[in-house]
């Protein structure tokens, strides 16, 4: 299926009704048109604040409302985060992602 700036309902329905493995195959074909399939992007994910989140996302172990066994940690200091980012880069990561358990930015 070609790229669409605006999707019609019938196009969305057609896409929605395709078998999952066919969608995966088509996605891989599109990806290969734009990216080298031999290249893998190495990413690092760091939790800069773990646990004690005030939100009530029932699926998430970060929520303070449930006994998940997760030990909460304070927000990391900026220098700790920067040090982790440097280590990730030195280990080959080209993307550094940070996650934090809280409700406000």
C-alpha positions in Angstrom: 0.0 0.0 0.0 1.4 3.4 -1.0 2.0 6.3 1.3 -1.1 8.4 1.7 -1.3 12.0 2.9 -5.0 11.4 3.7 -6.5 8.0 4.2 -10.0 7.1 3.1 -12.1 4.9 5.4 -11.9 2.0 2.8 -8.1 2.2 2.8 -8.0 2.1 6.6 -10.4 -0.8 6.6 -8.3 -2.7 4.0 -5.2 -2.2 6.1 -6.9 -3.1 9.3 -8.2 -6.4 7.8 -4.9 -7.6 6.4 -3.3 -10.6 8.1 -0.6 -9.5 10.6 2.3 -11.3 9.0 1.4 -9.7 5.6 1.5 -6.3 7.3 4.9 -7.2 8.8 6.2 -8.2 5.4 5.0 -5.0 3.7 6.5 -2.9 6.6 9.8 -4.7 6.0 9.7 -3.9 2.3 9.0 -0.2 3.0 11.8 -0.1 5.6 14.3 -1.7 3.1 13.4 1.0 0.5 14.7 3.7 3.0 17.2 1.9 5.2 20.1 -0.5 4.8 18.7 -3.8 6.2 22.2 -4.8 7.5 22.3 -1.7 9.7 21.1 -2.0 13.3 20.6 1.1 15.4 21.9 0.5 18.9 19.8 2.4 21.5 20.1 2.7 25.2 17.2 3.3 27.5 17.7 4.8 31.0 15.1 5.2 33.7 16.0 8.5 35.2 13.3 8.2 37.9 11.9 4.9 38.9 8.7 4.1 40.8 6.4 6.1 43.0 4.5 7.5 40.1 1.2 9.1 41.2 -0.7 8.0 38.0 -3.0 5.0 38.1 -1.9 3.1 34.9 -2.9 -0.4 35.9 -0.5 -2.0 33.4 2.5 -0.2 34.7 4.8 -1.3 37.6 5.9 2.3 38.2 2.6 3.3 39.8 2.7 3.9 43.5 -0.8 2.6 43.8 0.1 -1.1 43.5 2.5 -3.5 45.3 4.7 -4.5 42.4 7.9 -5.0 44.4 9.6 -2.2 42.5 11.9 -0.1 44.7 11.4 3.6 43.9 14.4 5.8 43.2 14.7 9.6 43.2 15.3 11.5 40.0 18.9 11.1 38.8 21.2 14.0 39.0 22.1 15.6 35.7 25.7 14.6 35.9 24.7 10.9 36.4 22.5 11.1 33.4 25.3 12.7 31.3 27.7 10.1 32.5 25.3 7.3 31.5 24.8 8.9 28.1 28.6 9.1 27.5 29.0 5.4 28.5 26.2 4.5 26.1 27.8 6.4 23.3 31.2 4.8 24.0 29.4 1.4 23.9 28.1 2.1 20.4 24.7 3.6 21.1 23.5 6.2 18.6 20.3 6.9 20.4 19.9 7.6 24.1 16.3 7.5 25.5 15.3 8.5 29.0 12.1 7.4 30.8 10.8 8.8 34.1 7.9 7.8 36.3 5.9 10.9 37.1 2.9 12.8 35.9 4.2 16.3 35.0 7.0 17.4 32.7 
